Amino acid sequence: MCFAGRPIVVNSSITNYSWVPEFSNHYQPEPLMGNELSFLGPFSFIEPLNKIVFTFNCIFHSIGNTMTFDCIGENKGGNYISMYRKHGAGHIFILPTPKNPEEFIDFFIEKIMSSLDINFEVDLDENEAIPEEIAKIEIVGQQELSIKIQQQKDKIIKEEESLKKLEQGYKELDRWKDLIWQTGNPLENIVKKFFSEMGIELQKQEVDLVGEYKGKELFVEVKGNTNCINHSKDFRQIHERKFFNAKNPLDTFALLVGNPFRLEPLNNRPPQNNSLFAETSIKIAEEQKIGLIPTIQLFYIINDLLGSKKFDKSKILDDIINCSGVYSYKK
């Protein structure tokens, strides 16, 4: 068991994770600090770990599609911050740093190790090892039990795989909440995913996101604020994209996708006497055919999309992209 630290490189190739080749060859560490995290998975030690206060200063990115470890901990952004696997006759834990490491060691020995399937014994009396030929002898009933043990292990593996799929599906759905509270790259990524679900693939360029709709350029600026989406900075950027970056400014789609008041309850967006977008922005957007798209509206759309097979994606998408001013979803 180790506490994950920031990546350190020695002699250009050896790192502080090289002691576990199965890990260092498949996961790339990246420095990142935080304390909002949770443990997850089908293991008995998950619940005890969730009772401990941890901080992390490193996240891990999987290299390729091979998962040699189980992710047992994530931060709010869905990044790996804790990994686990059975290894030989033992176990490997890569954990974030507990608030009190010394106390946690005692806790780990008492609560975590006691729950593990330990397949070796420490014999302090140094008894003589059983001769190999004698070890091969089977007592009556051992072969039958051995078969049943393997069958039970196979069942457990299948159940764990099934549980992982369910948890992954839950996690993927949970990501849609990013539409109503995130900002920066996480918000941009979920907006990109939204448009992909609706049928448009957007790419990151100098502006936030760029794509094409019905043969015309599409510019999408994504902003998340704790207050309204302001005019001088947020709206000015998409206005400049449309009229100074476009090949044909008069025949180009431009959207400012905003998550204003992102930390407020949904029923308080906007708070009384406030507007989601600056009033000046709304007037210019209406005149110059720029869409102001609240992410809360995208959140309502994706919920209806996931809950109905008759959902008309093409109509809704057309309404969004052709919007002038503030968009409001109409079922």
Secondary structure, DSSP 8 states (H G I E B T S, - for coil): -EE-----EETTTEETTTT-HHHHTTEEEEEEEE--EEE-SS-TTHHHHTTS-EEEEEEEEE-SS---SEEEEEETT--EEEEEEEETTEEEEEE-EESSHHHHHHHIIIIIGGGS-------TT------HHHHT---TTHHHHHHHHHHHHHHHHHHHHHHHHHHHHHHHHHGGGGGGT--HHHHHHHHHHHHHHHT---B--SSSEEEEETTEEEEEEEEE-SS-B-IIIIIHHHHHIIIII-SSGGG-EEEEEEETTTTS-GGGSS-TT--SB-HHHHHHHHHTT-EEEEHHHHHHHHHHHHH-TT--HHHHHHHHHT--EE-----
